[in-house]
């Protein structure tokens, strides 16, 4: 993955998390059933989004490593 693509994805993740933090704060201050439900969703997503981003990075690294190993084996022939 190119550096520019990584940077764009990282900034997108940061913006998404910042938006979730702000939304969590706002929903925590609003007193309604809907706001409480949205607060709970934001708290869950605040945990799930970074985990999914980490898993995505791990899968990408593993696939990249497998591709490089396959290319090395084919170049030896």
Contact map, one row per residue, 1 for C-alpha under 8 A:
11101100000000000000000000000000000000000000000000000000000000000000000000000
11111100000000000000000000000000000000000000000000000000000000000000000000000
11111110000000000000000000000000000000000000000000000000000000000000000000000
01111111000000000000000000000000000000000000000000000000000000000000000000000
11111111100000000000000000000000000000000000000000000000000000000000000000000
11111111110000000000000000000000000000000000000000000000000000000000000000000
00111111111000000000000000000000000000000000000000000000000000000000000000000
00011111111100000000000000000000000000000000000000000000000000000000000000000
00001111111110000000000000000000000000000000000000000000000000000000000000000
00000111111111000000000000000000000000000000000000000000000000000000000000000
00000011111111100000000000000000000000000000000000000000000000000000000000000
00000001111111110000000000000000000000000000000000000000000000000000000000000
00000000111111111000000000000000000000000000000001001000000000000000000000000
00000000011111111100000000000000000000000000000000000000000000000000000000000
00000000001111111110000000000000000000000000000000000000000000000000000000000
00000000000111111111000000000000000000000000000000000000000000000000000000000
00000000000011111111100000000000000000000000010010000000000000000000000000000
00000000000001111111110000000000000000000000000000000000000000000000000000000
00000000000000111111111000000000000000000000000000000000000000000000000000000
00000000000000011111111100000000000000000110110000000000000000000000000000000
00000000000000001111111110000000000000000100010000000000000000000000000000000
00000000000000000111111111000000000000000000000000000000000000000000000000000
00000000000000000011111111100000000000100100000000000000000000000000000000000
00000000000000000001111111110000000001100110000000000000000000000000000000000
00000000000000000000111111111000000000000000000000000000000000000000000000000
00000000000000000000011111111100000000000000000000000000000000000000000000000
00000000000000000000001111111100001101100000000000000000000000000000000000000
00000000000000000000000111111110001100100000000000000000000000000000000000000
00000000000000000000000011111110000000000000000000000000000000000000000000000
00000000000000000000000001111111001100000000000000000000000000000000000000000
00000000000000000000000000011111101100000000000000000000000000000000000000000
00000000000000000000000000000111111100000000000000000000000000000000000000000
00000000000000000000000000000011111110000000000000000000000000000000000000000
00000000000000000000000000000001111111000000000000000000000000000000000000000
00000000000000000000000000110111111111100000000000000000000000000000000000000
00000000000000000000000000110111111111110000000000000000000000000000000000000
00000000000000000000000000000000111111111000000000000000000000000000000000000
00000000000000000000000100100000011111111100000000000000000000000000000000000
00000000000000000000001100110000001111111110000000000000000000000000000000000
00000000000000000000000000000000000111111111000000000000000000000000000000000
00000000000000000000000000000000000011111111100000000000000000000000000000000
00000000000000000001101100000000000001111111110000000000000000000000000000000
00000000000000000001000100000000000000111111111000000000000000000000000000000
00000000000000000000000000000000000000011111111100000000000000000000000000000
00000000000000000001000000000000000000001111111110000000000000000000000000000
00000000000000001001100000000000000000000111111111000000000000000000000000000
00000000000000000000000000000000000000000011111111100000000000000000000000000
00000000000000000000000000000000000000000001111111110000000000000000000000000
00000000000000001000000000000000000000000000111111111000000000000000000000000
00000000000010000000000000000000000000000000011111111100000000000000000000000
00000000000000000000000000000000000000000000001111111110000000000000000000000
00000000000000000000000000000000000000000000000111111111000000000000000000000
00000000000010000000000000000000000000000000000011111111100000000000000000000
00000000000000000000000000000000000000000000000001111111110000000000000000000
00000000000000000000000000000000000000000000000000111111111000000000000000000
00000000000000000000000000000000000000000000000000011111111100000000000000000
00000000000000000000000000000000000000000000000000001111111110000000000000000
00000000000000000000000000000000000000000000000000000111111111000000000000000
00000000000000000000000000000000000000000000000000000011111111100000000000000
00000000000000000000000000000000000000000000000000000001111111110000000000000
00000000000000000000000000000000000000000000000000000000111111111000000000000
00000000000000000000000000000000000000000000000000000000011111111100000000000
00000000000000000000000000000000000000000000000000000000001111111110000000000
00000000000000000000000000000000000000000000000000000000000111111111000000000
00000000000000000000000000000000000000000000000000000000000011111111100000000
00000000000000000000000000000000000000000000000000000000000001111111110000000
00000000000000000000000000000000000000000000000000000000000000111111111000000
00000000000000000000000000000000000000000000000000000000000000011111111100000
00000000000000000000000000000000000000000000000000000000000000001111111110000
00000000000000000000000000000000000000000000000000000000000000000111111111000
00000000000000000000000000000000000000000000000000000000000000000011111111100
00000000000000000000000000000000000000000000000000000000000000000001111111110
00000000000000000000000000000000000000000000000000000000000000000000111111111
00000000000000000000000000000000000000000000000000000000000000000000011111111
00000000000000000000000000000000000000000000000000000000000000000000001111111
00000000000000000000000000000000000000000000000000000000000000000000000111111
00000000000000000000000000000000000000000000000000000000000000000000000011111
